């Protein structure tokens, strides 16, 4: 982990406190797991600790970089806690909800998405954050598509940040309560319901609505996989699709709408759409915004019988 220029990272290691900042010449720390504790290296110092907490000088949110060598480097704005768990590191970032919303919108949306579609995305993402907490044992959300894709906070002048700030605190509600609003990259011309994909019913009774753009511009895809990997695979089953994608890669089976063609040693999948197809269709929302629709119209189309309320 490392500090940003002009900012100080305060590391709390039990009774030890260290400050990382570029002006001091010590702006980074290396953390590894050893049995049930952390080993923290800062310069020439090596400090064992049960846990690490990181914040700004006033125990507030701060910008920092987290790096897994040869894998990822990621920028976050918030506070941080790290613990050793079964010879691995448990890393939890706590951030302001609006920072998370802007980060999700920037990560989940195409760069040329119109502002009104981004506003609709921001409200859907915020609603999910409000209503779906506790998806993991020790933290609320991960930063992958299992929850919502999230990367570094965008610049305040970016379209994603403007979409988040201009809809601040607004969420979707069904019967006066926020619900875990689902959305998908592109549907196959009509959105789907959880029941169609073998998923349990949700607080909000998702409706299957027409998506004109995806009906006229469907995304077709083809994949070839072994018969063994496809042994449990069947169309319109989201749980099984996710199991296969976790094992083979998140883009292996892009959607639940596909046909299976069998050969001697493999199968070929020919499908349409990207994602589970439930809720707001990002491709369709983008097209509606290009045609002049506002974010309220977009949300009313993909989430019928809902209202937009302020939630603090």
N, C-alpha and C positions, 0 to 999 in steps of 0.2 A: 504494500500500500504506500501511497505517496501523497504529499501535500501539493496544492495548487500554488502558483506564484502569488505572493502577497497575502496568503492565508496560512494560519497556523492550525495544525492538527494536534489536539491534546489527547494523549494516550493514557488511560487509567489502567494500571496493572496491579490490582490489589492495593498495597500501600505505596507503590511506585507511580510517579507521574512523569511522563516524558512529553516533550514538545517537538513536533516535526515542522520545520519551516525552512525555506530555501536560504534565507538570510543567515541561518546558523550553520549552514553546510551539512546539516542532517535533516533531510526532507523525506526520507523513506524508511520503512521497516519491513522486515521479512518475518512472516509468521508461519510456523509449521506445527503439525500435531505430533505429540509424543506421548503415547499411552493415553492418560486421562487429563493431560495438560497441554498448554501452549508453550512453544519456545519462540520468544520474540527477540530478533536481532536488530539492533539499531547501532550503526557504526561498529565499534569494537565491543559493545556491550551485548551480552546474551542473558536474557531474563526469562526464567520460567514463571508461568502464571496459570491460574485456573481459568481465567477469562480476561478478555480485553474489551474495554469500552472506549469509543473515540467520538470526540465532538469538537466544537469550536471553543475558544477561550471562555465563553460565558455559558458553557454546556448547551450551546445552541447548534443548529444545523450548519454544516460547512461542506464545501466542495472537496472531494478527494477522489483518487484513482485506486481501483483495485485491479490487480493483475494476477492471473494464473499463468506462469511462464509457459511460453510456446502455445498458449491456447487463446486466452481473451484478455483484453484490457478494457475496463469499463469505468466511466465517470458517473459519480452519484452526488447528489446534494441531500444531506440529511445527517443523522447520527448513526453510529455503527456499533454492533456488539459481535464478538467472535468467541466461540467456545470450541473445545475439543470434544468430538463425539465419535466414538468407535473408530479411532485412528484417522478421522477426517475432520475437516473444519466446518462448523456450522456458522455461517455468516448471515447476519440479519441487519438490514438497513431500515431505519425508521425515517420516513419522509412525510412532509406535508401532503395532504390529499391532492391539492391543486398542482403541486409539483409532479406528483404521480400521474395525474390526468394528462398534463401537457406532455409528459414523457411517453405515455402510452399512445397518445394521438400521433406524436411524431414517429414512433416506431411502427404503428399499425397501419398508417395511411400512406398512399402513394404521394410522391412529391408534388404532383400537379393537381391534387384534389382541391376543388373550390372551397372557399371559406365556409359556406353554409353546410356543406357535407361534413367538414371538419367539426363544426359546432355540434351537429347531430352525433358524430362519433364521440366528442368530448362528453356529452350528456350521457350517452350509453355507457362509456367507460367509467364515468363517475358513479353512475347508478350501480354498476357491478361492484365497485370498490365499497360502496355504502352497504350493499345488501348481501354480499357473498363472503364476508370475513370468516376467517378460521378454516380455510381450505387445506391448511397444513398443520401438523402437530404443534410446532413451536413458533409458527409465524402465520400471518394471514394469507399472503400471496407469494408466489414465485414470479420471476420476471420472464417466464417463457410462455408459449401459447397455451400451456396447461391452464394458466390463469389469464393473464393478459401480457402480451409482448411489451417489454419496457426496456428502454435504453437511457442514454444520458438526457438530462433536462435540456430542452431546446432553448435557443436564444430568445429573449423576451420579445424581439421584433419578428420572430418567425410566425408563420401562419398557424402552426400548431399551438404555440403559446397564446396567440391572440384568440384562437377559438376557445381555449380553456378559460382565459380571463374574462372573455365577453359572456360566457355562460356560467360564471362562477356560482357554485352551490346549487345549480339546477340539476334535478334528477327526474327520471321517469317514475311514475307511480301508478299502481293498479289498486283500486279500492283504497286509495289514500296512502298506500305504503310502497316504498321502493322495492324493486325486485332485481334479481341478478340478471341484468339485461345481456342477452347473448347477441353476437353479431358474427358475420361470416364474410369472407373475401368476395366470393361470387357464388350465386345460386344457379340453378339450371333453368331459370325462367319462372320459378315459383318457389317461395321459401317453404321450409318444412316445419313440422311440429316435432317435439321430443318423442311423442308416441310413435311417429313414423320411423324413428331411428332406434327404437328399443330403449329409450331413456325414460327415467321416472318423470312423472308429471311435475311441473314447476308451480311456484306461487302464481305466476302469470300464465294464463292459458294461451300459449303462442298460437297464432293463426297462420295458416298457409295463404300467403297473399301473392298476387301476380307481380312479377318483376319484369317490366317491359324490356329494359336494356338487356338483361341476361337471356330473355327469350329470343331477342333478335341477334345477340352477340354472345352465344354460349362459349364457354371455355372448355375445349375438348382436350383430353389427355389420354396417353397410353403408357402402360407400365408392364414390364415382364418380370415375373418373380418365380421362384421355384415352387413346385407343388407342395413341398414340405412347409415353406413359409406361409403358403396360402391355405393350409389345411383347414383352418377354422374360419377363414374369411368368407363373408357373404355380404351382399349389398344391403344397404339401409340398416347397418348396425354400427353405430358410432363407437361403442365400447371396444368391439373387436378391432375396428380400424385403428384406434389409438394404440392398442396393444401391439399390433404389427408395426405401426409407425415408430413407436418407442424403440423397437428392436432393430428396424431396418433404416430408420431416418424419417424425419418429420415430413418430407415431401414425397415419400415413397407412394402413398395412396392419398392423393390430394382431396378426395371427397368420398361421400358415401353412395353416390349415384354412379354405378358402373355395371358393366356386363362382363361375365367371365368366359373366356375362350380357353379350353383345355387342350394341351398338347402332351406328348409322351413324358417329357421331363420338366415341363414348366407350364405356367398359365399366363395368358395375356389379359390384362384388364383394360377395358376401354370405357372411360368415364367422362363426366361433364361436371363442371363447377369446381370450386375450391373452398374447402371447409365443410362444416356440418350443415350449412344451409339454413340455420335457424336465426330468426330475428332480422336485424338490419343487414341488408346486403350492401357492402361497401361499394361494389361496382355500380349497383343500381342507384345508390345514394349520390354517387359522384355524377352520374348522368342526369338525375333529377335536378341537382344543383346547377349543372351546365344549362339546363332548360329553364332555369329561373325559380325553382322551388326554394323556399326558405327551410331552415332547420326544423321548424314546427311541422311543416307539411311532410318532410321526409320521415320524421319520427311517427307522425300520425299514420302514415302509409304502412310502415313496417311493424309498428306496435299498436294495432287498433285497440280502442277502448282504454287508452292510457291518458294520463295528464302529466303536465310538467309542473313540478313544485320546487320550492326552495328548501334545501335540507342543510342545516348547520351542524 
